[in-house]
Amino acid sequence: MSKNYRAELVGVFGDPVDENPTGVMEEAAFEALGLPFRYLTIRVRREELPGAIAGLRAFNMRGINLTIPHKIAVIPHLDELTEAAEIIGAVNTVINEGGRLIGENTDGKGMLESFAENGCEVKNKHLVILGAGGAARAIAVEAALAGAGQVTILNRTLKKARELSEMIANRTGVPSEGLPLLPEVRVPEGTDVLVNATSIGLYPDTGSRPDIDYDSITPGMVVTDVVFNDPNTRFLQAAKKRGARIINGLGMLVNQGAVNFKLWTGKEAPKALMERTLRGEFGLD
C-alpha cells in the first residue's frame, strides 16, 4: 500500500493573530489521536479576507477559525450558516462539507461551558456584556437561549448596543437593554455576571483594560474576560481586587476549541489534554 503524505488542513484567519495559541492545543489533540491534520495560524488583513476564503476553497481545507476582524465580514463569503450562527450574526468556525462552506459559532457555547465548569449558572441571572462585536453577540445569544433573566449590552457605539439588545429581545424573548460604554461608566446594579467581550487587553495591547468604574464591581459578581493572552488580564486583576469571582478566557478557548475539533474531525476532543497544553503555554502549571 502506498503512503499518504497529504495533511488535512485547518487553521485560523485573523489580524492580529501571531499570539493566538489555538494551534498549539489543536495540534496536540491531533497528535494524541493520530490524525493527519495540521493547524495553520495565518495572518489575514481585513481587505485580504475574500482572497483567503478563495484559498481555503482551492486548498480544500477542512475548515478554519475566524478571529478579529473577520467574524462578521466572513458571512457573505459562505454558503450556509447554522441556526445559531444565523441568530448571532457572526461566525468563528467554518466547516468545509464537500465544497460547501458552513459557518458556525462556538464562542458562546465555549463560554457557557466554562461558566458551568466554574459553578456559574446563567439561568435567571443578569448578564452585562461589554462590547457588541462577534464574541459579545455569541455570548449574549447563547446566554439568552440558556435562560438568562436579563442581558445588558454596553458598547462605545450606542447604536450597535441597541441593535444587539433588540435582536436578543426579539429572537429569544429575554429582556435586554443597550447602553453606552462611556468612560468610567458604572456597572449596572443587580449585575450577576460581567463579561469583557471587547478586544481591549488583547495582544499587543495587554496593558489596557475597559474604561469602567471598577469600584462598581461587587464581591457577589462573577467577572470574566474573552481575552486569553495573557489570561490574567488587567480587567480581571482589577475585578479580583474588588472581591469578584473571576473566570479567565482559557476555559472559553479550550471549550470552543473542543467543539471545533469534533466538527472538523468527527472525533471527540481530548479536552483535558488541550487544557493542559494551553496552561503549559502560559506557564500556569
Contacts in CASP RR format, 6 or more apart in sequence:
PFRMAT RR
TARGET T0000
AUTHOR 0000-0000-0000
METHOD contacts of the structure
MODEL  1
MSKNYRAELVGVFGDPVDENPTGVMEEAAFEALGLPFRYLTIRVRREELP
GAIAGLRAFNMRGINLTIPHKIAVIPHLDELTEAAEIIGAVNTVINEGGR
LIGENTDGKGMLESFAENGCEVKNKHLVILGAGGAARAIAVEAALAGAGQ
VTILNRTLKKARELSEMIANRTGVPSEGLPLLPEVRVPEGTDVLVNATSI
GLYPDTGSRPDIDYDSITPGMVVTDVVFNDPNTRFLQAAKKRGARIINGL
GMLVNQGAVNFKLWTGKEAPKALMERTLRGEFGLD
4 36 0 8 1.000
6 36 0 8 1.000
7 36 0 8 1.000
7 37 0 8 1.000
7 38 0 8 1.000
8 35 0 8 1.000
8 36 0 8 1.000
8 37 0 8 1.000
8 38 0 8 1.000
8 62 0 8 1.000
8 264 0 8 1.000
9 37 0 8 1.000
9 38 0 8 1.000
9 40 0 8 1.000
9 59 0 8 1.000
9 60 0 8 1.000
9 61 0 8 1.000
9 62 0 8 1.000
9 63 0 8 1.000
10 26 0 8 1.000
10 37 0 8 1.000
10 38 0 8 1.000
10 39 0 8 1.000
10 40 0 8 1.000
10 61 0 8 1.000
10 62 0 8 1.000
10 63 0 8 1.000
10 64 0 8 1.000
10 65 0 8 1.000
10 260 0 8 1.000
10 264 0 8 1.000
11 22 0 8 1.000
11 23 0 8 1.000
11 26 0 8 1.000
11 39 0 8 1.000
11 40 0 8 1.000
11 41 0 8 1.000
11 42 0 8 1.000
11 61 0 8 1.000
11 63 0 8 1.000
11 64 0 8 1.000
11 65 0 8 1.000
12 20 0 8 1.000
12 22 0 8 1.000
12 23 0 8 1.000
12 39 0 8 1.000
12 40 0 8 1.000
12 41 0 8 1.000
12 42 0 8 1.000
12 64 0 8 1.000
12 65 0 8 1.000
12 66 0 8 1.000
12 67 0 8 1.000
13 42 0 8 1.000
13 44 0 8 1.000
13 49 0 8 1.000
13 52 0 8 1.000
13 64 0 8 1.000
13 65 0 8 1.000
13 66 0 8 1.000
13 67 0 8 1.000
13 70 0 8 1.000
14 20 0 8 1.000
14 42 0 8 1.000
14 43 0 8 1.000
14 44 0 8 1.000
14 66 0 8 1.000
14 67 0 8 1.000
14 68 0 8 1.000
14 69 0 8 1.000
14 70 0 8 1.000
15 43 0 8 1.000
15 44 0 8 1.000
15 45 0 8 1.000
15 46 0 8 1.000
15 68 0 8 1.000
15 69 0 8 1.000
16 43 0 8 1.000
16 68 0 8 1.000
16 202 0 8 1.000
16 203 0 8 1.000
16 204 0 8 1.000
17 41 0 8 1.000
17 42 0 8 1.000
17 43 0 8 1.000
17 44 0 8 1.000
17 67 0 8 1.000
18 41 0 8 1.000
18 43 0 8 1.000
18 203 0 8 1.000
19 203 0 8 1.000
19 204 0 8 1.000
19 229 0 8 1.000
20 41 0 8 1.000
20 67 0 8 1.000
20 229 0 8 1.000
21 228 0 8 1.000
21 229 0 8 1.000
21 253 0 8 1.000
21 278 0 8 1.000
21 281 0 8 1.000
21 282 0 8 1.000
22 39 0 8 1.000
22 41 0 8 1.000
22 65 0 8 1.000
22 253 0 8 1.000
22 257 0 8 1.000
23 39 0 8 1.000
23 41 0 8 1.000
24 277 0 8 1.000
24 278 0 8 1.000
24 281 0 8 1.000
25 253 0 8 1.000
25 254 0 8 1.000
25 257 0 8 1.000
25 274 0 8 1.000
25 275 0 8 1.000
25 277 0 8 1.000
25 278 0 8 1.000
26 37 0 8 1.000
26 39 0 8 1.000
26 257 0 8 1.000
26 260 0 8 1.000
26 261 0 8 1.000
26 274 0 8 1.000
27 38 0 8 1.000
27 39 0 8 1.000
28 273 0 8 1.000
28 274 0 8 1.000
28 277 0 8 1.000
29 261 0 8 1.000
29 269 0 8 1.000
29 270 0 8 1.000
29 273 0 8 1.000
29 274 0 8 1.000
30 36 0 8 1.000
30 37 0 8 1.000
30 38 0 8 1.000
30 39 0 8 1.000
30 265 0 8 1.000
32 270 0 8 1.000
32 273 0 8 1.000
33 265 0 8 1.000
33 267 0 8 1.000
33 270 0 8 1.000
35 265 0 8 1.000
35 267 0 8 1.000
37 62 0 8 1.000
37 264 0 8 1.000
37 265 0 8 1.000
42 52 0 8 1.000
44 52 0 8 1.000
44 70 0 8 1.000
46 69 0 8 1.000
46 70 0 8 1.000
46 73 0 8 1.000
49 70 0 8 1.000
49 73 0 8 1.000
49 74 0 8 1.000
49 77 0 8 1.000
50 77 0 8 1.000
53 74 0 8 1.000
53 77 0 8 1.000
53 78 0 8 1.000
53 101 0 8 1.000
55 61 0 8 1.000
56 63 0 8 1.000
56 64 0 8 1.000
56 94 0 8 1.000
56 96 0 8 1.000
56 101 0 8 1.000
57 96 0 8 1.000
57 99 0 8 1.000
57 101 0 8 1.000
60 96 0 8 1.000
60 99 0 8 1.000
61 96 0 8 1.000
62 95 0 8 1.000
62 96 0 8 1.000
62 264 0 8 1.000
62 265 0 8 1.000
63 93 0 8 1.000
63 94 0 8 1.000
63 95 0 8 1.000
63 96 0 8 1.000
63 101 0 8 1.000
63 264 0 8 1.000
64 93 0 8 1.000
64 94 0 8 1.000
65 92 0 8 1.000
65 93 0 8 1.000
65 94 0 8 1.000
65 260 0 8 1.000
66 74 0 8 1.000
66 91 0 8 1.000
66 92 0 8 1.000
66 93 0 8 1.000
66 94 0 8 1.000
67 92 0 8 1.000
68 199 0 8 1.000
68 202 0 8 1.000
71 90 0 8 1.000
71 91 0 8 1.000
71 92 0 8 1.000
71 105 0 8 1.000
71 133 0 8 1.000
71 134 0 8 1.000
71 135 0 8 1.000
72 89 0 8 1.000
72 90 0 8 1.000
72 91 0 8 1.000
72 133 0 8 1.000
72 134 0 8 1.000
74 91 0 8 1.000
74 94 0 8 1.000
74 103 0 8 1.000
75 81 0 8 1.000
75 89 0 8 1.000
75 90 0 8 1.000
75 91 0 8 1.000
75 103 0 8 1.000
77 101 0 8 1.000
78 91 0 8 1.000
78 94 0 8 1.000
78 101 0 8 1.000
78 102 0 8 1.000
78 103 0 8 1.000
79 99 0 8 1.000
79 100 0 8 1.000
79 101 0 8 1.000
79 102 0 8 1.000
80 100 0 8 1.000
80 101 0 8 1.000
80 102 0 8 1.000
80 103 0 8 1.000
81 89 0 8 1.000
81 91 0 8 1.000
81 102 0 8 1.000
81 103 0 8 1.000
81 104 0 8 1.000
82 102 0 8 1.000
82 103 0 8 1.000
82 104 0 8 1.000
82 105 0 8 1.000
84 104 0 8 1.000
84 105 0 8 1.000
84 109 0 8 1.000
84 141 0 8 1.000
84 142 0 8 1.000
85 91 0 8 1.000
85 103 0 8 1.000
85 104 0 8 1.000
85 105 0 8 1.000
87 141 0 8 1.000
87 167 0 8 1.000
87 171 0 8 1.000
88 105 0 8 1.000
88 134 0 8 1.000
88 137 0 8 1.000
88 138 0 8 1.000
88 141 0 8 1.000
89 105 0 8 1.000
89 134 0 8 1.000
89 137 0 8 1.000
90 105 0 8 1.000
90 107 0 8 1.000
90 133 0 8 1.000
90 134 0 8 1.000
90 135 0 8 1.000
90 137 0 8 1.000
90 138 0 8 1.000
91 103 0 8 1.000
91 104 0 8 1.000
91 105 0 8 1.000
92 104 0 8 1.000
92 105 0 8 1.000
92 106 0 8 1.000
92 107 0 8 1.000
92 134 0 8 1.000
92 135 0 8 1.000
92 138 0 8 1.000
92 256 0 8 1.000
93 103 0 8 1.000
93 104 0 8 1.000
93 105 0 8 1.000
93 106 0 8 1.000
93 256 0 8 1.000
93 259 0 8 1.000
93 260 0 8 1.000
93 263 0 8 1.000
94 101 0 8 1.000
94 102 0 8 1.000
94 103 0 8 1.000
94 104 0 8 1.000
95 101 0 8 1.000
95 102 0 8 1.000
95 103 0 8 1.000
95 104 0 8 1.000
95 263 0 8 1.000
95 264 0 8 1.000
96 102 0 8 1.000
104 263 0 8 1.000
105 138 0 8 1.000
106 138 0 8 1.000
106 256 0 8 1.000
106 257 0 8 1.000
106 259 0 8 1.000
106 260 0 8 1.000
106 263 0 8 1.000
107 134 0 8 1.000
107 135 0 8 1.000
107 138 0 8 1.000
107 139 0 8 1.000
107 226 0 8 1.000
107 252 0 8 1.000
107 256 0 8 1.000
108 135 0 8 1.000
108 138 0 8 1.000
108 139 0 8 1.000
108 141 0 8 1.000
108 142 0 8 1.000
108 143 0 8 1.000
108 252 0 8 1.000
108 256 0 8 1.000
109 138 0 8 1.000
109 142 0 8 1.000
109 255 0 8 1.000
109 256 0 8 1.000
109 259 0 8 1.000
110 251 0 8 1.000
110 252 0 8 1.000
110 255 0 8 1.000
110 256 0 8 1.000
110 257 0 8 1.000
110 259 0 8 1.000
111 138 0 8 1.000
111 139 0 8 1.000
111 142 0 8 1.000
111 195 0 8 1.000
111 224 0 8 1.000
111 226 0 8 1.000
111 252 0 8 1.000
111 255 0 8 1.000
111 256 0 8 1.000
112 122 0 8 1.000
112 139 0 8 1.000
112 142 0 8 1.000
112 143 0 8 1.000
112 146 0 8 1.000
113 251 0 8 1.000
113 252 0 8 1.000
113 255 0 8 1.000
114 224 0 8 1.000
114 247 0 8 1.000
114 249 0 8 1.000
114 251 0 8 1.000
114 252 0 8 1.000
114 254 0 8 1.000
114 255 0 8 1.000
115 121 0 8 1.000
115 122 0 8 1.000
115 193 0 8 1.000
115 222 0 8 1.000
115 224 0 8 1.000
115 247 0 8 1.000
117 251 0 8 1.000
117 255 0 8 1.000
118 222 0 8 1.000
118 245 0 8 1.000
118 247 0 8 1.000
120 193 0 8 1.000
120 222 0 8 1.000
120 245 0 8 1.000
120 247 0 8 1.000
122 143 0 8 1.000
122 146 0 8 1.000
122 147 0 8 1.000
122 148 0 8 1.000
122 193 0 8 1.000
123 146 0 8 1.000
123 147 0 8 1.000
123 148 0 8 1.000
123 149 0 8 1.000
124 147 0 8 1.000
124 148 0 8 1.000
124 149 0 8 1.000
125 148 0 8 1.000
125 149 0 8 1.000
125 192 0 8 1.000
125 193 0 8 1.000
126 148 0 8 1.000
126 149 0 8 1.000
126 150 0 8 1.000
126 151 0 8 1.000
126 152 0 8 1.000
126 188 0 8 1.000
126 190 0 8 1.000
126 191 0 8 1.000
126 192 0 8 1.000
126 193 0 8 1.000
127 139 0 8 1.000
127 140 0 8 1.000
127 143 0 8 1.000
127 148 0 8 1.000
127 150 0 8 1.000
127 151 0 8 1.000
127 152 0 8 1.000
127 191 0 8 1.000
127 192 0 8 1.000
127 193 0 8 1.000
127 194 0 8 1.000
127 195 0 8 1.000
128 152 0 8 1.000
128 154 0 8 1.000
128 187 0 8 1.000
128 188 0 8 1.000
128 191 0 8 1.000
128 193 0 8 1.000
128 194 0 8 1.000
128 195 0 8 1.000
129 136 0 8 1.000
129 139 0 8 1.000
129 140 0 8 1.000
129 151 0 8 1.000
129 152 0 8 1.000
129 153 0 8 1.000
129 154 0 8 1.000
129 195 0 8 1.000
129 197 0 8 1.000
130 136 0 8 1.000
130 154 0 8 1.000
130 155 0 8 1.000
130 181 0 8 1.000
130 194 0 8 1.000
130 195 0 8 1.000
130 196 0 8 1.000
130 197 0 8 1.000
130 198 0 8 1.000
130 210 0 8 1.000
130 212 0 8 1.000
131 153 0 8 1.000
131 154 0 8 1.000
131 155 0 8 1.000
131 156 0 8 1.000
131 161 0 8 1.000
131 181 0 8 1.000
131 197 0 8 1.000
131 198 0 8 1.000
132 153 0 8 1.000
132 155 0 8 1.000
132 157 0 8 1.000
132 160 0 8 1.000
132 161 0 8 1.000
132 163 0 8 1.000
132 164 0 8 1.000
133 155 0 8 1.000
133 160 0 8 1.000
133 164 0 8 1.000
133 197 0 8 1.000
134 197 0 8 1.000
135 197 0 8 1.000
135 226 0 8 1.000
136 153 0 8 1.000
136 155 0 8 1.000
136 164 0 8 1.000
136 195 0 8 1.000
136 197 0 8 1.000
136 198 0 8 1.000
137 164 0 8 1.000
139 195 0 8 1.000
139 197 0 8 1.000
139 226 0 8 1.000
140 151 0 8 1.000
140 153 0 8 1.000
140 164 0 8 1.000
140 168 0 8 1.000
140 176 0 8 1.000
141 168 0 8 1.000
141 171 0 8 1.000
141 172 0 8 1.000
143 151 0 8 1.000
144 151 0 8 1.000
144 168 0 8 1.000
144 172 0 8 1.000
144 173 0 8 1.000
144 174 0 8 1.000
144 176 0 8 1.000
145 172 0 8 1.000
147 174 0 8 1.000
148 174 0 8 1.000
149 174 0 8 1.000
149 175 0 8 1.000
150 174 0 8 1.000
150 175 0 8 1.000
150 176 0 8 1.000
150 177 0 8 1.000
151 165 0 8 1.000
151 168 0 8 1.000
151 174 0 8 1.000
151 175 0 8 1.000
151 176 0 8 1.000
152 165 0 8 1.000
152 176 0 8 1.000
152 177 0 8 1.000
152 178 0 8 1.000
152 179 0 8 1.000
152 188 0 8 1.000
152 191 0 8 1.000
153 161 0 8 1.000
153 162 0 8 1.000
153 164 0 8 1.000
153 165 0 8 1.000
153 168 0 8 1.000
153 176 0 8 1.000
153 177 0 8 1.000
153 178 0 8 1.000
153 179 0 8 1.000
154 161 0 8 1.000
154 178 0 8 1.000
154 179 0 8 1.000
154 180 0 8 1.000
154 181 0 8 1.000
154 185 0 8 1.000
155 161 0 8 1.000
155 164 0 8 1.000
155 178 0 8 1.000
155 180 0 8 1.000
155 181 0 8 1.000
156 180 0 8 1.000
156 181 0 8 1.000
158 178 0 8 1.000
158 179 0 8 1.000
158 180 0 8 1.000
161 178 0 8 1.000
161 179 0 8 1.000
161 180 0 8 1.000
161 181 0 8 1.000
162 178 0 8 1.000
164 176 0 8 1.000
164 178 0 8 1.000
165 176 0 8 1.000
165 177 0 8 1.000
165 178 0 8 1.000
166 176 0 8 1.000
168 174 0 8 1.000
168 176 0 8 1.000
169 175 0 8 1.000
169 176 0 8 1.000
179 185 0 8 1.000
179 188 0 8 1.000
181 210 0 8 1.000
181 211 0 8 1.000
181 212 0 8 1.000
183 211 0 8 1.000
184 211 0 8 1.000
184 212 0 8 1.000
184 213 0 8 1.000
185 211 0 8 1.000
185 212 0 8 1.000
185 213 0 8 1.000
186 212 0 8 1.000
186 213 0 8 1.000
186 216 0 8 1.000
187 194 0 8 1.000
187 212 0 8 1.000
187 213 0 8 1.000
187 216 0 8 1.000
187 217 0 8 1.000
187 221 0 8 1.000
191 221 0 8 1.000
192 220 0 8 1.000
192 221 0 8 1.000
192 222 0 8 1.000
193 221 0 8 1.000
193 222 0 8 1.000
193 223 0 8 1.000
193 224 0 8 1.000
194 217 0 8 1.000
194 221 0 8 1.000
194 222 0 8 1.000
194 223 0 8 1.000
194 224 0 8 1.000
194 239 0 8 1.000
194 244 0 8 1.000
195 223 0 8 1.000
195 224 0 8 1.000
195 225 0 8 1.000
195 226 0 8 1.000
196 210 0 8 1.000
196 223 0 8 1.000
196 224 0 8 1.000
196 225 0 8 1.000
196 226 0 8 1.000
196 227 0 8 1.000
196 233 0 8 1.000
196 235 0 8 1.000
197 226 0 8 1.000
198 210 0 8 1.000
199 205 0 8 1.000
199 227 0 8 1.000
200 208 0 8 1.000
200 209 0 8 1.000
200 210 0 8 1.000
200 227 0 8 1.000
200 235 0 8 1.000
201 207 0 8 1.000
201 208 0 8 1.000
201 209 0 8 1.000
201 227 0 8 1.000
201 233 0 8 1.000
201 234 0 8 1.000
201 235 0 8 1.000
202 227 0 8 1.000
202 229 0 8 1.000
203 229 0 8 1.000
206 229 0 8 1.000
206 230 0 8 1.000
206 233 0 8 1.000
206 234 0 8 1.000
207 234 0 8 1.000
208 234 0 8 1.000
209 233 0 8 1.000
209 234 0 8 1.000
209 235 0 8 1.000
209 238 0 8 1.000
210 235 0 8 1.000
214 238 0 8 1.000
214 239 0 8 1.000
214 241 0 8 1.000
214 242 0 8 1.000
215 242 0 8 1.000
217 223 0 8 1.000
217 238 0 8 1.000
217 239 0 8 1.000
217 242 0 8 1.000
217 243 0 8 1.000
217 244 0 8 1.000
218 242 0 8 1.000
218 243 0 8 1.000
218 244 0 8 1.000
219 242 0 8 1.000
219 243 0 8 1.000
219 244 0 8 1.000
220 243 0 8 1.000
220 244 0 8 1.000
220 245 0 8 1.000
221 239 0 8 1.000
221 244 0 8 1.000
221 245 0 8 1.000
222 244 0 8 1.000
222 245 0 8 1.000
222 246 0 8 1.000
222 247 0 8 1.000
223 235 0 8 1.000
223 236 0 8 1.000
223 239 0 8 1.000
223 240 0 8 1.000
223 244 0 8 1.000
223 245 0 8 1.000
223 246 0 8 1.000
223 247 0 8 1.000
224 236 0 8 1.000
224 246 0 8 1.000
224 247 0 8 1.000
224 248 0 8 1.000
224 249 0 8 1.000
224 252 0 8 1.000
225 231 0 8 1.000
225 233 0 8 1.000
225 235 0 8 1.000
225 236 0 8 1.000
225 246 0 8 1.000
225 247 0 8 1.000
225 248 0 8 1.000
225 249 0 8 1.000
226 249 0 8 1.000
226 252 0 8 1.000
227 233 0 8 1.000
227 235 0 8 1.000
227 249 0 8 1.000
228 248 0 8 1.000
228 249 0 8 1.000
228 250 0 8 1.000
228 252 0 8 1.000
228 253 0 8 1.000
229 282 0 8 1.000
230 282 0 8 1.000
231 248 0 8 1.000
231 249 0 8 1.000
231 250 0 8 1.000
231 282 0 8 1.000
231 284 0 8 1.000
232 248 0 8 1.000
233 248 0 8 1.000
236 246 0 8 1.000
236 248 0 8 1.000
239 246 0 8 1.000
240 246 0 8 1.000
250 275 0 8 1.000
250 278 0 8 1.000
250 279 0 8 1.000
250 282 0 8 1.000
250 284 0 8 1.000
251 275 0 8 1.000
253 278 0 8 1.000
254 271 0 8 1.000
254 274 0 8 1.000
254 275 0 8 1.000
254 278 0 8 1.000
255 271 0 8 1.000
257 269 0 8 1.000
257 274 0 8 1.000
258 269 0 8 1.000
258 271 0 8 1.000
258 274 0 8 1.000
259 269 0 8 1.000
261 267 0 8 1.000
261 269 0 8 1.000
261 274 0 8 1.000
262 268 0 8 1.000
262 269 0 8 1.000
276 285 0 8 1.000
279 285 0 8 1.000
END
